[in-house]
């Protein structure tokens, strides 16, 4: 069972972080980062098969590759942005965290612009 | 899943804390500061390699 492993890792890391927080807060912070990364990498490798199925469906439904890859990129940006912002917020830097989130939103918007343009084209075509 | 890294960082933190305490007690504040700095840099190197690993896996997963 993978979830048991993850929960155990989380509990042990939390214990170590609490032990170290008294003496060395920066080491406790590093432990929290590394735990987050380990769990994240472990989980994201599990996503591979789901991605395969999604790609298969997209190919079956004749969805343009551009749109599908755009959606994947948006999901990836959201994941990474959330991760970085959470770490910054954990360290007590709420301002930096909100800037990271803002950057993620802007980059998602930049990536999504081609889809918006395609939608606009369709609307202009429909409305005479 | 490489849990070893978590234990490694915790061990480094405990060792650095003990060294810091001992050096502070014997009146060598500058050496204590140096050990703290060295520990932080070593841990940072580990964390950075793990972060680049994460970014690579995300990049291959989502075909960025």
Backbone of each chain as ProteinMPNN parsed JSONL, in Angstrom:
{"seq_chain_A": "XXXXXXXXXXXXXXXXXXXXXXXXXXXXXXXXXXXXXXXXXXXXXXXXXXXXXXXXXXXXXXXXXXXXXXXXXXXXXXXXXXXXXXXXXXXXXXXXXXXXXXXXXXXXXXXXXXXXXXXXXXXXXXXX", "coords_chain_A": {"N_chain_A": [[0.842, -1.2, 0.0], [0.673, 2.049, -1.036], [-0.144, 4.422, 0.105], [0.131, 4.062, 2.801], [2.895, 4.018, 3.075], [3.464, 6.663, 2.349], [2.152, 8.117, 4.322], [3.547, 7.256, 6.567], [6.121, 8.237, 6.001], [5.527, 10.952, 6.069], [4.772, 11.312, 8.766], [7.124, 10.606, 10.15], [8.899, 12.503, 9.14], [7.694, 14.832, 10.048], [8.02, 14.527, 12.761], [10.834, 14.606, 12.983], [11.25, 17.19, 12.057], [10.011, 18.686, 14.03], [11.649, 18.069, 16.196], [14.004, 19.281, 15.377], [13.316, 21.921, 15.168], [13.63, 23.509, 17.393], [16.394, 23.902, 17.792], [17.628, 24.324, 15.268], [16.058, 26.073, 13.076], [16.279, 26.395, 10.302], [17.126, 23.954, 9.327], [14.945, 22.366, 9.913], [13.156, 23.454, 8.159], [14.372, 22.727, 5.736], [14.007, 19.99, 5.923], [11.241, 19.842, 5.726], [10.891, 20.758, 3.109], [12.248, 18.745, 1.638], [10.763, 16.49, 2.281], [8.304, 17.134, 1.152], [9.098, 17.206, -1.546], [9.927, 14.56, -1.999], [7.555, 13.099, -1.624], [6.024, 14.258, -3.599], [7.417, 13.642, -6.003], [7.198, 10.893, -5.911], [4.44, 10.554, -6.156], [3.933, 11.72, -8.581], [5.07, 10.089, -10.444], [3.257, 8.069, -10.488], [1.244, 9.113, -11.957], [1.632, 8.591, -14.578], [0.383, 6.49, -16.021], [-2.25, 7.338, -16.013], [-1.994, 9.589, -17.579], [-1.374, 8.389, -20.018], [-3.833, 7.134, -20.612], [-5.505, 9.357, -20.817], [-4.373, 10.626, -23.005], [-4.881, 8.764, -24.954], [-7.698, 8.874, -25.058], [-7.961, 11.474, -25.964], [-6.85, 11.282, -28.49], [-8.695, 9.585, -29.642], [-11.018, 11.096, -29.626], [-10.47, 12.944, -31.484], [-9.294, 15.383, -30.764], [-7.51, 18.392, -31.085], [-3.953, 18.36, -31.063], [-2.623, 20.535, -30.098], [-4.38, 21.78, -28.282], [-4.659, 19.842, -26.312], [-2.03, 19.498, -25.35], [-1.672, 22.035, -24.377], [-3.447, 22.064, -22.235], [-2.208, 20.171, -20.603], [0.171, 21.48, -20.052], [-0.769, 23.657, -18.584], [-1.744, 22.34, -16.339], [0.637, 21.313, -15.29], [2.044, 23.666, -14.697], [0.377, 24.702, -12.762], [0.598, 22.77, -10.729], [3.366, 22.991, -10.035], [3.588, 25.653, -9.318], [1.865, 25.797, -7.138], [3.229, 24.147, -5.398], [5.699, 25.516, -4.955], [4.721, 27.902, -3.879], [3.497, 27.018, -1.564], [5.719, 26.124, -0.136], [7.118, 28.51, 0.248], [5.251, 29.864, 1.787], [5.209, 28.276, 3.996], [7.661, 28.84, 5.099], [7.174, 31.231, 6.171], [7.095, 33.389, 4.506], [4.913, 35.064, 3.257], [4.502, 37.058, 1.362], [6.317, 36.565, -0.747], [5.292, 34.13, -1.521], [2.771, 34.82, -2.506], [3.582, 36.289, -4.69], [4.786, 34.325, -6.261], [2.546, 32.791, -6.858], [1.128, 34.629, -8.335], [2.824, 34.917, -10.549], [2.55, 32.354, -11.594], [-0.15, 32.409, -12.366], [-0.079, 34.384, -14.362], [1.597, 33.185, -16.259], [0.099, 30.951, -16.945], [-2.035, 32.218, -18.155], [-0.754, 33.331, -20.37], [-0.08, 31.018, -21.747], [-2.587, 30.092, -22.329], [-3.621, 31.81, -24.167], [-3.589, 31.226, -27.047], [-5.75, 29.4, -27.258], [-7.873, 31.001, -26.525], [-7.778, 32.778, -28.638], [-8.468, 31.087, -30.741], [-11.073, 30.498, -30.017], [-12.218, 33.01, -30.281], [-11.952, 33.329, -33.046], [-13.726, 31.368, -33.949], [-16.118, 32.39, -32.949], [-16.32, 34.762, -34.365], [-16.588, 33.751, -36.885], [-19.051, 32.477, -36.695], [-20.847, 34.528, -36.04], [-22.24, 36.651, -38.331]], "CA_chain_A": [[0.0, 0.0, 0.0], [1.524, 3.228, -1.169], [-0.572, 5.52, 0.976], [0.727, 3.815, 4.13], [4.288, 4.493, 3.004], [3.515, 8.129, 2.321], [1.75, 8.632, 5.639], [4.661, 7.003, 7.494], [7.179, 9.213, 5.713], [5.083, 12.248, 6.556], [4.802, 11.373, 10.236], [8.52, 10.604, 10.607], [9.51, 13.786, 8.799], [7.139, 15.854, 10.938], [8.674, 14.339, 14.063], [12.207, 15.117, 12.885], [11.207, 18.644, 11.914], [9.68, 19.265, 15.335], [12.839, 17.943, 17.039], [15.048, 20.216, 14.957], [12.86, 23.306, 15.085], [14.127, 24.252, 18.549], [17.81, 24.275, 17.658], [17.97, 24.838, 13.932], [14.83, 26.203, 12.283], [16.503, 26.269, 8.855], [17.19, 22.534, 8.997], [13.562, 21.878, 9.917], [12.591, 23.924, 6.896], [14.908, 21.868, 4.671], [13.349, 18.678, 6.027], [9.88, 19.922, 5.185], [10.995, 20.827, 1.64], [12.641, 17.456, 1.063], [9.631, 15.57, 2.407], [7.344, 17.489, 0.107], [9.619, 16.805, -2.861], [9.932, 13.09, -2.105], [6.18, 12.636, -1.822], [5.57, 14.781, -4.893], [8.02, 12.841, -7.081], [6.625, 9.551, -5.817], [3.065, 10.559, -6.646], [3.833, 12.137, -9.979], [5.383, 8.95, -11.303], [2.04, 7.26, -10.594], [0.324, 9.758, -12.889], [2.015, 8.279, -15.949], [-0.621, 5.657, -16.69], [-3.428, 8.179, -16.229], [-1.683, 10.429, -18.737], [-1.507, 7.549, -21.212], [-5.258, 6.946, -20.906], [-6.054, 10.647, -21.263], [-3.891, 10.877, -24.364], [-5.621, 7.841, -25.806], [-9.031, 9.439, -25.248], [-7.858, 12.688, -26.781], [-6.638, 10.864, -29.875], [-9.938, 8.975, -30.121], [-12.032, 12.125, -29.806], [-9.991, 13.878, -32.515], [-8.98, 16.706, -30.219], [-6.255, 18.913, -31.615], [-2.832, 18.122, -30.152], [-2.275, 21.826, -29.498], [-5.219, 22.045, -27.117], [-4.38, 18.872, -25.251], [-0.735, 19.801, -24.725], [-1.855, 23.266, -23.596], [-4.068, 21.716, -20.955], [-1.197, 19.51, -19.779], [1.115, 22.498, -19.576], [-1.431, 24.443, -17.535], [-1.784, 21.523, -15.12], [1.996, 21.244, -14.736], [2.374, 24.965, -14.101], [-0.399, 24.848, -11.528], [1.208, 21.927, -9.706], [4.662, 23.492, -9.576], [3.359, 26.935, -8.646], [1.286, 25.521, -5.829], [4.286, 23.588, -4.559], [6.628, 26.575, -4.549], [4.049, 28.876, -3.028], [3.303, 26.417, -0.241], [6.999, 26.11, 0.582], [7.418, 29.882, 0.683], [4.333, 30.235, 2.862], [5.641, 27.5, 5.16], [8.814, 29.512, 5.687], [6.747, 32.493, 6.741], [7.219, 34.479, 3.534], [3.653, 35.102, 2.537], [4.572, 37.982, 0.232], [6.961, 35.865, -1.86], [4.382, 33.084, -1.976], [1.721, 35.371, -3.37], [4.19, 36.66, -5.972], [4.948, 33.1, -7.045], [1.231, 32.429, -7.386], [0.793, 35.6, -9.378], [3.59, 34.551, -11.742], [1.927, 31.172, -12.175], [-1.385, 32.8, -13.051], [0.243, 35.103, -15.597], [2.15, 32.254, -17.25], [-1.014, 30.137, -17.441], [-2.803, 33.043, -19.093], [0.02, 33.449, -21.618], [-0.18, 29.76, -22.489], [-3.969, 29.854, -22.752], [-4.049, 32.8, -25.152], [-3.965, 30.649, -28.349], [-7.095, 28.816, -27.213], [-8.805, 32.131, -26.535], [-7.797, 33.311, -30.0], [-9.24, 30.157, -31.561], [-12.483, 30.696, -29.66], [-12.633, 34.269, -30.894], [-12.101, 33.078, -34.481], [-14.97, 30.625, -34.173], [-17.245, 33.285, -32.709], [-16.428, 35.722, -35.467], [-17.098, 33.007, -38.033], [-20.479, 32.182, -36.51], [-21.62, 35.778, -36.141], [-21.945, 37.24, -39.634]], "C_chain_A": [[0.881, 1.256, 0.0], [1.15, 4.318, -0.177], [-0.015, 5.337, 2.379], [2.156, 4.334, 4.167], [4.345, 6.004, 3.123], [3.163, 8.705, 3.684], [2.882, 8.43, 6.644], [5.784, 8.008, 7.275], [6.799, 10.578, 6.254], [5.194, 12.36, 8.067], [6.237, 11.455, 10.738], [9.17, 11.958, 10.332], [8.989, 14.898, 9.704], [7.803, 15.784, 12.312], [10.086, 14.929, 14.042], [12.209, 16.639, 12.811], [10.904, 19.308, 13.254], [10.89, 19.205, 16.261], [13.846, 19.03, 16.693], [14.631, 21.677, 15.031], [13.407, 24.153, 16.233], [15.524, 24.798, 18.294], [18.097, 24.964, 16.334], [16.714, 24.936, 13.086], [15.07, 25.999, 10.788], [16.592, 24.816, 8.428], [15.785, 21.93, 8.99], [12.861, 22.267, 8.627], [13.058, 23.059, 5.735], [14.243, 20.501, 4.712], [11.945, 18.754, 5.452], [9.912, 20.009, 3.663], [11.255, 19.452, 1.06], [11.493, 16.456, 1.163], [8.583, 15.853, 1.333], [7.802, 17.019, -1.257], [9.542, 15.302, -3.041], [8.524, 12.586, -2.388], [5.674, 13.045, -3.205], [6.1, 13.93, -6.036], [7.405, 11.447, -7.107], [5.23, 9.519, -6.438], [3.019, 10.85, -8.134], [4.252, 11.025, -10.927], [4.165, 8.036, -11.466], [1.093, 7.817, -11.65], [0.538, 9.31, -14.331], [0.922, 7.509, -16.685], [-1.891, 6.461, -16.969], [-3.226, 9.066, -17.448], [-1.848, 9.65, -20.033], [-2.981, 7.415, -21.611], [-5.859, 8.237, -21.437], [-5.644, 10.936, -22.703], [-4.635, 10.001, -25.368], [-7.012, 8.392, -26.1], [-8.981, 10.648, -26.172], [-7.67, 12.326, -28.246], [-7.918, 10.29, -30.468], [-10.973, 10.044, -30.445], [-11.609, 13.176, -30.815], [-9.76, 15.287, -31.99], [-7.612, 17.134, -30.74], [-5.139, 18.747, -30.571], [-2.458, 19.407, -29.414], [-3.066, 22.063, -28.212], [-4.873, 21.107, -25.969], [-3.064, 19.191, -24.553], [-0.822, 21.099, -23.926], [-2.456, 22.957, -22.237], [-3.04, 21.07, -20.03], [-0.218, 20.522, -19.208], [0.505, 23.307, -18.444], [-1.454, 23.652, -16.228], [-0.407, 21.485, -14.462], [2.365, 22.55, -14.05], [1.631, 25.137, -12.779], [0.204, 24.024, -10.4], [2.461, 22.583, -9.131], [4.486, 24.809, -8.818], [2.823, 26.728, -7.238], [2.363, 25.031, -4.863], [5.22, 24.682, -4.033], [5.981, 27.565, -3.604], [3.834, 28.317, -1.627], [4.592, 26.426, 0.56], [7.325, 27.501, 1.099], [6.525, 30.273, 1.855], [4.705, 29.518, 4.157], [6.786, 28.191, 5.878], [8.449, 30.874, 6.246], [6.848, 33.679, 5.812], [5.958, 34.523, 2.681], [3.703, 35.98, 1.302], [5.193, 37.292, -0.981], [6.028, 34.807, -2.415], [3.316, 33.659, -2.89], [2.291, 35.85, -4.689], [4.363, 35.444, -6.864], [3.615, 32.684, -7.658], [0.808, 33.368, -8.511], [1.519, 35.263, -10.68], [2.988, 33.323, -12.413], [0.664, 31.517, -12.932], [-1.082, 33.474, -14.374], [0.738, 34.131, -16.659], [1.051, 31.34, -17.793], [-1.834, 30.927, -18.45], [-2.086, 33.163, -20.43], [-0.104, 32.172, -22.44], [-1.585, 29.572, -23.066], [-4.432, 30.807, -23.833], [-4.379, 32.198, -26.523], [-5.352, 30.039, -28.364], [-8.138, 29.918, -27.259], [-8.922, 32.703, -27.941], [-8.613, 32.404, -30.911], [-10.726, 30.317, -31.297], [-13.037, 31.951, -30.308], [-12.861, 34.083, -32.392], [-13.421, 32.391, -34.772], [-16.174, 31.546, -33.998], [-17.436, 34.26, -33.858], [-16.981, 35.036, -36.716], [-18.602, 32.777, -37.913], [-21.311, 33.442, -36.679], [-21.283, 36.451, -37.46], [-21.697, 38.753, -39.555]], "O_chain_A": [[1.698, 1.481, 0.893], [2.01, 5.046, 0.319], [0.278, 6.312, 3.071], [2.583, 4.984, 5.121], [5.143, 6.56, 3.877], [3.79, 9.658, 4.148], [3.155, 9.302, 7.469], [6.332, 8.561, 8.228], [7.63, 11.283, 6.827], [5.652, 13.376, 8.591], [6.552, 12.25, 11.624], [9.895, 12.494, 11.17], [9.738, 15.797, 10.085], [8.105, 16.8, 12.938], [10.485, 15.651, 14.956], [13.052, 17.299, 13.418], [11.463, 20.355, 13.579], [11.148, 20.141, 17.017], [14.464, 19.626, 17.575], [15.473, 22.572, 14.967], [13.623, 25.355, 16.081], [15.811, 25.97, 18.536], [18.715, 26.027, 16.28], [16.341, 23.961, 12.435], [14.197, 25.499, 10.078], [16.194, 24.463, 7.318], [15.476, 21.08, 8.156], [12.071, 21.5, 8.077], [12.271, 22.695, 4.861], [13.947, 19.917, 3.67], [11.503, 17.832, 4.766], [9.072, 19.413, 2.99], [10.586, 19.027, 0.118], [11.271, 15.666, 0.245], [8.053, 14.942, 0.697], [7.009, 16.497, -2.041], [9.142, 14.816, -4.099], [8.316, 11.755, -3.272], [4.992, 12.28, -3.887], [5.349, 13.539, -6.93], [7.128, 10.892, -8.17], [4.881, 8.581, -7.154], [2.187, 10.309, -8.862], [3.839, 11.012, -12.087], [4.052, 7.316, -12.459], [0.245, 7.096, -12.176], [-0.275, 9.61, -15.205], [0.578, 7.831, -17.822], [-2.528, 6.299, -18.01], [-4.141, 9.274, -18.244], [-2.382, 10.161, -21.017], [-3.336, 7.559, -22.78], [-6.633, 8.219, -22.395], [-6.439, 11.417, -23.51], [-4.97, 10.432, -26.471], [-7.458, 8.382, -27.247], [-9.836, 10.826, -27.039], [-8.241, 12.96, -29.134], [-8.2, 10.48, -31.651], [-11.717, 9.921, -31.418], [-12.294, 14.184, -30.991], [-10.003, 16.268, -32.694], [-6.683, 16.33, -30.821], [-5.343, 18.96, -29.376], [-2.034, 19.374, -28.259], [-2.516, 22.484, -27.194], [-4.803, 21.517, -24.811], [-2.98, 19.163, -23.325], [-0.135, 21.257, -22.917], [-2.039, 23.508, -21.218], [-2.991, 21.366, -18.837], [0.175, 20.442, -18.045], [1.177, 23.611, -17.458], [-1.218, 24.202, -15.152], [-0.286, 21.607, -13.243], [2.929, 22.547, -12.956], [2.182, 25.649, -11.804], [0.317, 24.491, -9.266], [2.607, 22.718, -7.917], [5.147, 25.05, -7.809], [3.251, 27.376, -6.283], [2.415, 25.425, -3.698], [5.495, 24.763, -2.836], [6.603, 28.018, -2.644], [3.967, 29.03, -0.633], [4.59, 26.692, 1.762], [7.754, 27.663, 2.242], [6.972, 30.927, 2.798], [4.547, 30.053, 5.254], [6.883, 28.142, 7.104], [9.314, 31.596, 6.741], [6.711, 34.827, 6.234], [5.947, 34.076, 1.534], [3.036, 35.697, 0.307], [4.685, 37.403, -2.096], [5.968, 34.598, -3.627], [2.988, 33.073, -3.922], [1.596, 35.834, -5.705], [4.123, 35.508, -8.07], [3.551, 32.279, -8.818], [0.21, 32.949, -9.502], [0.936, 35.309, -11.763], [2.919, 33.247, -13.639], [0.422, 30.986, -14.015], [-1.724, 33.194, -15.387], [0.351, 34.23, -17.823], [1.067, 30.989, -18.974], [-2.275, 30.39, -19.466], [-2.711, 33.106, -21.488], [-0.218, 32.219, -23.665], [-1.762, 28.982, -24.132], [-5.527, 30.64, -24.372], [-5.367, 32.613, -27.128], [-6.064, 30.141, -29.363], [-9.158, 29.796, -27.938], [-10.01, 33.068, -28.387], [-9.366, 32.887, -31.757], [-11.541, 30.279, -32.219], [-14.159, 31.969, -30.814], [-13.827, 34.604, -32.95], [-14.143, 32.759, -35.698], [-17.125, 31.501, -34.779], [-18.56, 34.549, -34.269], [-17.726, 35.629, -37.496], [-19.335, 32.87, -38.897], [-22.337, 33.441, -37.361], [-20.121, 36.794, -37.683], [-21.436, 39.39, -40.576]]}, "seq_chain_B": "XXXXXXXXXXXXXXXXXXXXXXXXXXXXXXXXXXXXXXXXXXXXXXXXXXXXXXXXXXXXXXXX", "coords_chain_B": {"N_chain_B": [[11.155, 6.186, -4.015], [13.133, 8.097, -2.051], [13.818, 7.967, 1.041], [15.992, 8.204, 2.559], [17.26, 10.627, 2.321], [15.853, 12.422, 3.89], [16.395, 11.499, 6.475], [19.108, 11.853, 6.42], [19.386, 14.632, 6.295], [18.196, 15.318, 8.701], [20.028, 14.155, 10.469], [22.319, 15.639, 9.88], [21.425, 18.121, 10.746], [21.096, 17.67, 13.517], [23.722, 17.053, 14.313], [25.014, 19.421, 13.64], [23.7, 21.139, 15.352], [24.554, 20.199, 17.845], [27.328, 20.612, 17.65], [27.341, 23.345, 17.401], [26.368, 24.129, 19.882], [28.436, 23.171, 21.564], [30.665, 24.608, 20.614], [29.825, 27.175, 21.11], [29.737, 27.119, 23.871], [32.421, 26.85, 24.512], [33.299, 29.283, 23.865], [33.765, 30.065, 21.197], [32.451, 31.763, 19.085], [32.632, 32.502, 16.404], [33.524, 30.219, 15.08], [31.342, 28.578, 15.537], [29.39, 29.875, 14.08], [30.467, 29.476, 11.527], [30.271, 26.667, 11.268], [27.513, 26.39, 11.29], [26.877, 27.723, 8.93], [28.181, 26.112, 7.041], [26.765, 23.722, 7.324], [24.207, 24.519, 6.467], [24.759, 25.114, 3.797], [25.546, 22.608, 2.775], [23.182, 21.12, 3.12], [21.534, 22.597, 1.483], [22.605, 22.057, -1.034], [21.863, 19.352, -1.362], [19.075, 19.644, -1.381], [18.712, 21.207, -3.636], [19.519, 19.523, -5.729], [17.507, 17.646, -5.557], [15.286, 19.201, -6.165], [15.774, 19.848, -8.83], [15.564, 17.333, -9.895], [12.84, 16.872, -9.463], [11.74, 18.832, -11.188], [12.622, 17.88, -13.639], [11.238, 15.464, -13.783], [8.609, 16.332, -13.848], [8.679, 17.714, -16.232], [9.149, 15.7, -18.12], [6.856, 14.241, -17.712], [4.649, 15.861, -18.435], [5.316, 16.616, -20.951], [6.63, 19.096, -21.551]], "CA_chain_B": [[11.071, 7.147, -2.919], [14.386, 8.054, -1.294], [13.572, 8.54, 2.361], [17.295, 8.374, 3.206], [17.672, 12.031, 2.308], [15.229, 13.092, 5.045], [17.165, 11.132, 7.666], [20.444, 12.456, 6.303], [19.295, 16.05, 6.645], [17.94, 15.408, 10.144], [21.283, 13.865, 11.161], [23.187, 16.814, 9.737], [20.913, 19.179, 11.613], [21.384, 17.385, 14.932], [25.169, 17.185, 14.52], [25.359, 20.845, 13.597], [23.199, 21.78, 16.569], [25.442, 19.838, 18.961], [28.601, 21.322, 17.445], [27.09, 24.762, 17.657], [26.276, 24.292, 21.331], [29.767, 22.967, 22.157], [31.553, 25.718, 20.251], [29.374, 28.37, 21.813], [30.109, 26.995, 25.283], [33.856, 27.071, 24.666], [33.618, 30.668, 23.565], [34.198, 30.315, 19.813], [31.218, 32.079, 18.362], [32.831, 32.576, 14.951], [33.545, 28.845, 14.568], [29.959, 28.085, 15.567], [28.741, 30.484, 12.916], [30.969, 28.814, 10.322], [29.681, 25.331, 11.151], [26.115, 26.559, 10.883], [26.833, 28.09, 7.517], [28.569, 24.941, 6.24], [25.646, 22.784, 7.337], [23.136, 25.031, 5.623], [25.152, 24.988, 2.385], [25.5, 21.185, 2.407], [21.777, 20.722, 2.988], [20.98, 23.285, 0.317], [23.036, 21.316, -2.221], [20.991, 18.175, -1.494], [17.718, 20.053, -1.731], [18.69, 21.709, -5.011], [19.547, 18.391, -6.667], [16.176, 17.022, -5.534], [14.337, 20.074, -6.87], [15.982, 19.691, -10.272], [14.982, 16.023, -10.203], [11.385, 17.058, -9.558], [11.393, 19.581, -12.397], [12.82, 17.004, -14.792], [10.167, 14.469, -13.883], [7.392, 17.016, -14.293], [8.844, 18.069, -17.642], [8.931, 14.519, -18.951], [5.488, 13.766, -17.561], [3.677, 16.681, -19.151], [5.867, 16.94, -22.28], [6.817, 20.55, -21.691]], "C_chain_B": [[12.345, 7.045, -2.079], [14.207, 8.771, 0.039], [14.895, 8.838, 3.064], [17.67, 9.844, 3.341], [17.094, 12.774, 3.518], [16.044, 12.803, 6.304], [18.54, 11.779, 7.638], [20.404, 13.914, 6.754], [19.037, 16.215, 8.136], [19.225, 15.156, 10.929], [22.23, 15.044, 11.074], [22.737, 17.919, 10.672], [21.252, 18.932, 13.069], [22.866, 17.569, 15.222], [25.575, 18.657, 14.559], [24.896, 21.551, 14.871], [24.112, 21.488, 17.755], [26.761, 20.59, 18.849], [28.463, 22.794, 17.813], [27.074, 25.032, 19.168], [27.655, 24.214, 21.985], [30.672, 24.156, 21.873], [31.138, 27.006, 20.947], [29.797, 28.339, 23.276], [31.587, 27.289, 25.49], [34.277, 28.447, 24.163], [34.142, 30.927, 22.169], [32.967, 30.572, 18.951], [31.425, 32.051, 16.856], [32.897, 31.186, 14.341], [32.135, 28.255, 14.531], [29.189, 28.601, 14.365], [29.147, 29.784, 11.634], [30.356, 27.417, 10.155], [28.222, 25.42, 10.732], [26.007, 26.828, 9.4], [27.159, 26.892, 6.632], [27.424, 23.933, 6.181], [24.529, 23.231, 6.423], [23.487, 24.848, 4.152], [25.065, 23.538, 1.931], [24.068, 20.734, 2.187], [21.155, 21.342, 1.749], [21.365, 22.571, -0.97], [22.148, 20.091, -2.446], [19.614, 18.581, -1.993], [17.655, 20.509, -3.187], [18.712, 20.564, -6.006], [18.175, 17.717, -6.706], [15.161, 17.875, -6.291], [14.508, 19.932, -8.376], [15.451, 18.341, -10.74], [13.469, 16.127, -10.391], [11.007, 17.762, -10.852], [11.561, 18.715, -13.633], [11.676, 16.022, -14.925], [8.868, 15.113, -14.33], [7.478, 17.319, -15.785], [8.614, 16.859, -18.538], [7.487, 14.051, -18.875], [4.52, 14.543, -18.428], [4.175, 17.133, -20.517], [6.009, 18.435, -22.477], [8.028, 20.847, -22.569]], "O_chain_B": [[12.6, 6.01, -1.464], [14.406, 9.98, 0.16], [14.942, 9.607, 4.024], [18.298, 10.261, 4.314], [17.75, 13.64, 4.097], [16.348, 13.7, 7.09], [19.074, 12.196, 8.666], [21.273, 14.372, 7.496], [19.576, 17.122, 8.771], [19.499, 15.833, 11.92], [22.868, 15.414, 12.06], [23.556, 18.575, 11.314], [21.647, 19.852, 13.784], [23.24, 18.158, 16.237], [26.371, 19.077, 15.399], [25.58, 22.426, 15.401], [24.415, 22.369, 18.56], [27.254, 21.14, 19.833], [29.338, 23.392, 18.44], [27.661, 25.994, 19.663], [28.014, 25.039, 22.825], [31.359, 24.655, 22.764], [31.977, 27.823, 21.326], [30.164, 29.362, 23.855], [31.979, 27.888, 26.492], [35.468, 28.738, 24.05], [34.879, 31.889, 21.952], [32.515, 29.71, 18.197], [30.538, 31.64, 16.107], [32.403, 30.966, 13.235], [31.783, 27.523, 13.606], [28.44, 27.867, 13.72], [28.318, 29.523, 10.762], [29.97, 27.028, 9.053], [27.751, 24.625, 9.918], [25.171, 26.254, 8.702], [26.511, 26.67, 5.609], [27.143, 23.36, 5.128], [23.961, 22.425, 5.686], [22.633, 24.476, 3.348], [24.573, 23.255, 0.838], [23.762, 20.058, 1.205], [20.36, 20.712, 1.052], [20.56, 22.482, -1.896], [21.729, 19.818, -3.571], [19.054, 17.961, -2.897], [16.681, 20.241, -3.889], [18.011, 20.609, -7.018], [17.732, 17.27, -7.763], [14.283, 17.348, -6.974], [13.527, 19.899, -9.118], [14.946, 18.222, -11.856], [12.895, 15.565, -11.324], [10.072, 17.351, -11.538], [10.759, 18.788, -14.565], [11.191, 15.766, -16.028], [8.108, 14.523, -15.098], [6.493, 17.2, -16.513], [7.971, 16.964, -19.583], [6.948, 13.525, -19.849], [3.662, 13.954, -19.086], [3.525, 17.948, -21.172], [5.547, 18.975, -23.482], [8.349, 22.011, -22.805]]}, "name": "protein", "num_of_chains": 2, "seq": "XXXXXXXXXXXXXXXXXXXXXXXXXXXXXXXXXXXXXXXXXXXXXXXXXXXXXXXXXXXXXXXXXXXXXXXXXXXXXXXXXXXXXXXXXXXXXXXXXXXXXXXXXXXXXXXXXXXXXXXXXXXXXXXXXXXXXXXXXXXXXXXXXXXXXXXXXXXXXXXXXXXXXXXXXXXXXXXXXXXXXXXXXXXXXXXX"}
